[in-house]
Amino acid sequence: MNGPVRRFRALPIRARLSLLVAAAVAFAVAVVSVTCWFIVQGKLYAELDDDLRASVVVLNEDQLERIVDTCSRTPPPTDTLGPQSGSYGQLVRHDGTVCLLPFASTAVRVTGHDKDVAGDPDPGALTFRNGTDSKGDPVRVLTTAVTVKTALGRGIAQDYAYVAAVPLDSTRSTLNDLALVLLLVSGLGVLGASAAGLAVARAGLRPVDRLTEAVEHVARTEDLGIRIPVEEDAEDEVARLSRSFNSMTSALASSRDLQQQLIADAGHELRTPLTSLRTNIELLTRSEETGRPLPPDDRKALLASVKAQMTELASLIGDLQELSRPDTDQQAGRTRIVAWQDVVESALRRARLRGPELTITADVRPWYVRAEPSALERAVVNVLDNAVKFSPEGGTIDVRLTDGVLTVRDHGPGIPVDELPHVFDRFWRSPSARSLPGSGLGLSIVARTVQQAGGEVVLTPAEGGGTTAVIRLPGAPTPPPEVPRP
């Protein structure tokens, strides 16, 4: 059983659909044909039974009495019967004795049922069956009980079974012809259904063929720009699949473009510190090789520059690792309930160390959020670092956390309005800030972390100068109970 099933599943979809359609049509046609044949058979037999029932009515007591008295057991010569040749009629006693009617050309073979009717009569009851005559030809037989008063029996009534029959040759010939016609029609119907099923399968699977060709083209050429045409008002499964494929290839193309852009931007950003680092190291190496030591102040400045470039490289690589980390279930597993006020306090301590000459005011209220602790702290630190970087010496930074809204306001030069849409782009840096240290990835990391936590972040110009950074995260002022993990 498994072998045919496996072979069927190995067939192409078109072939399977055609076979299924042909099988369904063949079953339906077979049911209709068999039903039709039995209905016609019943109608024909009903007509024969009506004819046999009428033959019982025409017999009267005198005729039956003469038949019993004479009781002929052999049919008369065929040439003396005239138009009644081929007719059947006889009386049967309970012991099986047969008395043929005068017009009977052939006797009907007696069965036990005929004897039972004669021995235990049920007046008025008519039974019909298929039987054979003495020559073996098929006949339709009627049997009923009759009572005959015979002269030989001195007027004593005796019970007989009256047996009448008609030939079935023409009826069976008609049924055989009908069966042949139905068989031919069924065969033609199955062939037509197979052809129609194959045509429908080809038409229905044509969009799937286009989708298959598109997938094979992408696998062969890695061309993600291919799109499958879909009608706007189409809502069937194939249209939905085509739209999903187009969305997938568009997303893959966008992801690849972003990846290539990230690689290009990272290479560009890495080139500057690497070039400076290489230059400084070559100067130190050449000084050692030539035996002409650099002045102590110059050597100290070069080493400080090398250290700064190494720090910048480490920071850039860390930022790239953070941005390249995918949003996976593992990261979702690292999230937990975090006291945001503690994260802000920790970031404030680091910001005060980096800007000791600045005044940082803080108003921090309790707020609990679900996030990754280390990523959230890094995001807050990046926002505060930007405020420290762009604040003038002796300036003030205002930090406020209330009802899940963190506001960081500096009094620096601010960001031009036309540059605000780009501040969260990777590697984007304002022209006025390109001389300052940094990779241009800090705010990108902030945006990513806040979005993962279900919040939002915006930068707006502050009144009186400077910039205001606002981060909103969903949460509650009290820690919610942790949901036990399975």
Sequence and secondary structure as in RCSB ss.txt:
>XXXX:A:sequence
MNGPVRRFRALPIRARLSLLVAAAVAFAVAVVSVTCWFIVQGKLYAELDDDLRASVVVLNEDQLERIVDTCSRTP
PPTDTLGPQSGSYGQLVRHDGTVCLLPFASTAVRVTGHDKDVAGDPDPGALTFRNGTDSKGDPVRVLTTAVTVKT
ALGRGIAQDYAYVAAVPLDSTRSTLNDLALVLLLVSGLGVLGASAAGLAVARAGLRPVDRLTEAVEHVARTEDLG
IRIPVEEDAEDEVARLSRSFNSMTSALASSRDLQQQLIADAGHELRTPLTSLRTNIELLTRSEETGRPLPPDDRK
ALLASVKAQMTELASLIGDLQELSRPDTDQQAGRTRIVAWQDVVESALRRARLRGPELTITADVRPWYVRAEPSA
LERAVVNVLDNAVKFSPEGGTIDVRLTDGVLTVRDHGPGIPVDELPHVFDRFWRSPSARSLPGSGLGLSIVARTV
QQAGGEVVLTPAEGGGTTAVIRLPGAPTPPPEVPRP
>XXXX:A:secstr
 HHHHHHHHHS HHHHHHHHHHHHHHHHHHHHHHHHHHHHHHHHHHHHHHHHHHHHHT  HHHHHHHHHH B S 
  GGGTGGGTT EEEEE TT  EEE TT SS B   HHHHHHHHS  TT EEEEEEEBTT  EEEEEEEEEEEE 
TTTTT EEEEEEEEEEE HHHHHHHHHHHHHHHHHHHHHHHHHHHHHHHHHHHHHHHHHHHHHHHHHHHHH  TT
      TT  SHHHHHHHHHHHHHHHHHHHHHHHHHHHHHHHHHHHHHHHHHHHHHHHHHHHHHHT    HHHHH
HHHHHHHHHHHHHHHHHHHHHHHHS   HHHHHH EEEEHHHHHHHHHHHHHHH TTSEEEEEE   EEEE HHH
HHHHHHHHHHHHHHHS TT EEEEEEETTEEEEE  SS   GGGGGGTTSTT   GGGTTSS  S HHHHHHHHH
HHTT EEEEEE TTSSEEEEEE  EESS        
